[in-house]
Amino acid sequence: MIRLLKISAAVVFFLAGLALAERTLLAMPPVQRMTLSNQMVLLTSEERSLPFVSLQLLIEGGSRKDSAGEEGAAYLTAKGLLLGTAKRGEKAINEELDFMGASLSSSPGRDYATLNLRVLKKDLEKGLDLFMEVLTQPAFPQEEVKREIQNTLAAIQSAEDQPEDVAEKAFRENLFLSGPYRHPVEGTKKSLPSMTRETLERFYKKYYHPDHSILAVVGDITQEEVKAKLLPRLEKWPKGKISDAPVQNVFAKGPKTVKIDRRLTQANIILGHAGVSRENPDYYALTMMNYILGGGGFSSRLMEEIRNKKGLAYSVHSFFDPGKLPGSFQVALQTKNVSAREAISIAREQMKRIQTEPVSEKEIEGARKYLIGSFPMRMDTQGKLVNFLLQMEYYGLGLDYPEKYSRLIQSVTREELLRVARKYLYPENCILVVVANQKMADIE
């Protein structure tokens, strides 16, 4: 009887393991990749759980392509796609979307912009026609462009009343001496007023080409339907030439303290320095190291020392912000004005600690379990999956990335975590930004 119970338990665990493995594999349906005649990369994945099709187009025309004095051009161009076309105005576009129950949006970013469509399978052809129309025939109507500029300026002005936004802006301006990541994606109060529809047209004509784009299509659509309905529309989009000079970010070297005086009860603090690009070969070791330091929520060292033991902050976290170019590393927290100095000191101490002593086996195992266990959640909806496919292609991760990811995380050792902490953390050479009641915070 005892032997039978042991066998039963083993079977239960074996079946549970198979079920988990199956769910992980099912999180990533098969993907087909092709390069079209106009050099656009097309990724398709059939996922028929819902009668929807989701498309997301990545265009390498993010804010890092903005020219000097035209900061915000990429942002406004992406937003401007939906303001009207050669055939219909913004109102008509929205009415058509409402009639289909579809969604169409653009999302400007630092490295690239995206155009996103989600439509019922039965309305796919109408949705594709509208998608291609706003993509290839934007009119950038003058009055609507002016309105978008005014709305953006109002949002920038409003952000000046938000301590977190003030701290982030000051950190970016003091960390990046020059380079495309220095200015905010949406532009600045100085650059936006001089924008015109001609600015947007010029940016569009320079960067919106299929040979600098990736399209991911996920949902209730077969490969045969993709070839019959999608390819003829896509291949009519003519390719173009882009001849940009290479750019790079130039970082300030600390230590430097920036104090911004506000009548606040809570100090908003950012402590950080230069980071890495997404393509850095140490990315996975850095992900694990940062999880243990401050990226792991309540299980992180910063949370344990600053919140749990000292009660100095409700929330504290650290993160690398990688892009196509190296971004930043930040420790961000809020604390009472009077405890700002102590909280900053503990944050520095924890950065030094992870550089000087190996993490425990318990910590590294906890990081592995979380990072591997949460990975399928990146692909558990159509919207997430379509974005995930673009990221894989854009950063050259390969279609087998989901299969490799677990091995990449499992292979990171304690010694590697110590090495990358020593190489990429600079606790004594940080840019420190403190937005607080400076008299009470008393920061040196």
Secondary structure, DSSP 8 states (H G I E B T S, - for coil): -HHHHHHHHHHHHHHHHHHHHHHHHHTS---EEEE-TTS-EEEEEE--SSSEEEEEEEES--GGG--TT-TTHHHHHHHHTTSBBSS-BHHHHHHHHHHHT-EEEEEE-SS-EEEEEEEEGGGHHHHHHHHHHHHH-B---HHHHHHHHHHHHHHHHHHTT-HHHHHHHHHHHHHEEESTTSS-TT--TTTGGG--HHHHHHHHHHH--GGGEEEEEEES--HHHIIIIIHHHHTTS------------EE--S-EEEEEE---SEEEEEEEEE---TT-TTHHHHHHHHIIIIISGGGSHHIIIIIIIT---S-EEEEEE--SS--EEEEEEEEEGGGHHHHHHHHHHHHHHHHHS---HHHHHHHHHHHHHTGGGGGSSHHHHHHHHHHHHHTT--TTHHHHHHHHHHT--HHHHHHHHHHH--TTS-EEEEEE-HHHH---
